[in-house]
Amino acid sequence: MRSPSTGPTMLVGGVVRTPSQVRTHDRDTTMLSYTSIQLRARAHHLDDRGASAVEYGLLVAGIAIAILLAVFTLGDTIEGLFSDVDDQVGNRG
């Protein structure tokens, strides 16, 4: 294609462009693609960190539940042991 006032032109994406506009368009498209890839990679990395935080939270909750169950289940037994030791120490003094 040739335009009488501006010289040679090309049809790119349904738009008539000069060769310099085509090079700029290609460079912009490449930069947008690169930026898009970077953003997707960062988003994926953030998703992984969020998943790790959830996993650690579940782990801490599980440990807390285990401690509570141990205290309520063994609490009376441990109290009895400490009372026995206290009585034995008190009888010696």
C-alpha positions in Angstrom: 0.0 0.0 0.0 1.2 3.5 -0.6 -0.2 6.7 0.7 0.4 9.8 -1.5 1.2 12.1 1.4 3.2 10.0 3.8 4.9 7.3 1.7 4.6 3.5 2.2 2.1 2.2 4.7 1.1 -1.2 6.1 -2.1 -2.7 7.3 -1.5 -3.9 10.8 -4.4 -5.2 12.9 -6.9 -3.5 10.7 -5.0 -0.1 11.1 -3.0 1.5 8.4 0.5 2.3 9.8 3.8 3.7 8.5 6.9 1.5 8.9 8.1 3.4 12.0 4.7 3.0 13.6 4.8 -0.7 12.9 8.2 -1.0 14.7 6.9 1.0 17.6 3.8 -1.1 17.7 5.9 -4.3 17.7 8.2 -3.0 20.5 5.2 -1.9 22.6 3.5 -5.3 22.1 6.7 -7.1 23.1 7.0 -4.9 26.2 3.4 -5.5 27.1 3.9 -9.3 26.7 7.0 -9.2 28.9 5.2 -7.1 31.5 2.2 -9.5 31.4 4.5 -12.5 32.0 6.1 -10.7 34.9 2.8 -9.8 36.5 1.5 -13.4 36.2 4.7 -14.7 37.7 4.4 -12.4 40.7 0.7 -13.2 41.1 1.6 -16.9 41.1 4.3 -16.3 43.7 1.9 -14.4 45.9 -0.6 -17.2 45.6 2.1 -19.6 46.9 2.9 -17.4 49.9 -0.8 -17.2 50.7 -1.1 -20.9 50.6 1.9 -21.3 52.9 0.4 -18.9 55.4 -2.8 -20.9 55.5 -0.9 -24.2 55.9 1.1 -22.7 58.9 -2.1 -21.4 60.4 -3.7 -24.8 60.2 -0.6 -26.4 61.7 -0.7 -23.9 64.7 -4.4 -24.5 65.2 -3.8 -28.3 65.2 -1.0 -27.9 67.8 -3.2 -25.7 70.0 -6.1 -28.2 69.9 -3.6 -31.0 70.8 -2.4 -29.0 73.8 -5.9 -28.3 75.0 -6.9 -31.9 74.7 -3.8 -33.0 76.6 -4.5 -30.4 79.4 -8.2 -31.3 79.8 -7.5 -35.1 79.5 -4.5 -35.3 81.8 -5.1 -32.2 84.0 -6.6 -34.1 87.0 -3.9 -36.8 86.8 -1.1 -34.2 86.7 -2.7 -32.3 89.5 -2.8 -35.4 91.6 0.9 -36.1 90.9 1.8 -32.6 92.0 -0.4 -33.0 95.2 1.3 -36.3 96.1 4.8 -34.7 95.6 3.7 -31.7 97.7 2.5 -34.0 100.5 5.7 -36.0 100.5 7.9 -32.9 100.6 5.7 -31.4 103.3 6.0 -34.6 105.5 9.8 -34.5 105.3 10.2 -30.9 106.4 
